[in-house]
Amino acid sequence: MRKLSIDIGNSSTKIAVFENQKIIDYQRIGALKIEDLIRLIESFSIKKSIISSVNQEINLIEDYLKIHTQYIRFSTSLTNGVHNKYKTPDTLGLDRWAAVLGAYKLFPGNACLIIDAGTCITYDLININGDYFGGSISPGIEMRFKAVNEFTNRLPLVNWSGNDEIPAGTDTQSAIKSGVLQGTINEIEGFIAINNKQESTLKVIITGGDAKFLYKQLQNSIFAPQIIYDPYLVLKGLNEAIAD
């Protein structure tokens, strides 16, 4: 059966067509339109669909999917065997929860630390028993660069391409870049170290817009054998939420 997973974020929409657990089509677009759905449903004979959205104004999109597929809107009430012990599940980010569901399915028998490196960097732990208690949220890389500029009088806003190597810090620009990037790496390694003490079978899955850069940098870490890069983890979690 072919299923459609849609993740509508603040700046873009990510779409994946699944055949069982395999992604057979992926795209990242701006605003999602009915025309996009028509093409996908007709091209891939979609039977089921799901949306995770930070935007509540998706009524027309949902109405179309309800007519042409078995549709459900993603929420934290969909647990797929994970024990959600977050104290305020209604405030839990849907992308965080979808990533947890994806990790739980992909790595059964393991505890998982999910690191989603986007606008913010989130750290979420699911233990070996499938219990989820929550995690941590810290500023993302771009937010850190902006904060250095906005909360000081003289420090410049440093542009970062997303692929730059970490410099030595021989002038103000490179010192800021070094501090932000190396600080982020150190933070991630710290979270891994803390969770390794709690869980003996820990997998670390890194996803999100800055994940590719961070994964590359972390290949020099002692934690490298534990770390898996999966840019589609949230979409995989959405797919699991409508599994047969």
QUIJO-V408904 format. One line per field, one symbol per residue. ss: DSSP state (H for helix, E for strand, - for the rest). burial: b if it has 24 or more other ideal C-beta (glycine too) atoms within 12 Angstrom, else e. A space follows every 10 residues. Layout:
# QUIJO-V408904
ss = ???
burial = ???
This chain:
# QUIJO-V408904
ss = -EEEEEEE-- --EEEEEEE- -EEEEEEEE- ---HHHHHHH HHHH---EEE EEE-----HH HHHHHHHH-E EEE------- --EE----HH H--HHHHHHH HHHHHH---- EEEEEEE--E EEEEEE---- EEEEEEEEE- HHHHHHHHHH ---------- ---------- -HHHHHHHHH HHHHHHHHHH HHHHHHHH-- -EEEEEE--- HHHHHHHH-- ---HHHEEE- --HHHHHHHH H---
burial = ebbbbbbbbe eebbbbbbee bebbbbbeee ebeeebbeeb beebebebbb bbbeeeebee bbebbeeebe bbbbebebbb ebebebeeee ebbbbbbbbb bbbbbbbeeb bbbbbbbbbb bbbbbbbeeb ebbbbebbbb bbbbbeebee eeeeeeebeb eeeeebeeee eeeeebbbbb bbbbbebbbe bbeebbeebe ebbbbbbbbb bebbbebbee bebeebbbbb bbbbbbbbbb bbbe
